[in-house]
């Protein structure tokens, strides 16, 4: 594999990882907010 191809592949993988991290963080924040809101109402 040429170095040019390897660099493109590495960039694609890094970007995909970055996007999935953002998506996961947003989902976790929503879940946490949902649980904390419900929990605080019950008190």
C-alpha positions in Angstrom: 0.0 0.0 0.0 1.3 3.4 -0.9 1.9 5.9 1.8 -0.7 8.2 0.2 -3.4 5.5 0.5 -2.4 4.7 4.0 -2.7 8.3 5.0 -6.2 8.6 3.5 -7.3 5.4 5.2 -5.9 6.7 8.6 -7.7 10.0 8.2 -11.0 8.2 7.4 -10.7 6.0 10.5 -9.8 8.9 12.7 -12.8 10.9 11.5 -15.2 8.0 11.9 -13.9 7.5 15.5 -14.4 11.2 16.2 -17.9 11.2 14.8 -18.9 8.2 16.9 -17.5 9.8 20.0 -19.6 12.9 19.5 -22.7 10.8 18.9 -22.1 8.6 22.0 -21.4 11.7 24.2 -24.7 13.3 23.1 -26.7 10.2 23.8 -25.1 9.8 27.2 -25.8 13.4 28.1 -29.5 12.9 27.1 -29.8 9.8 29.2 -28.2 11.4 32.2 -30.4 14.4 31.9 -33.5 12.2 31.6 -32.6 10.2 34.7 -31.6 13.2 36.9 -34.8 15.0 35.9 -37.0 12.1 36.9 -35.1 11.3 40.0 -35.3 14.9 41.3 -39.1 15.0 40.6 -39.7 11.9 42.7 -38.0 13.5 45.8 
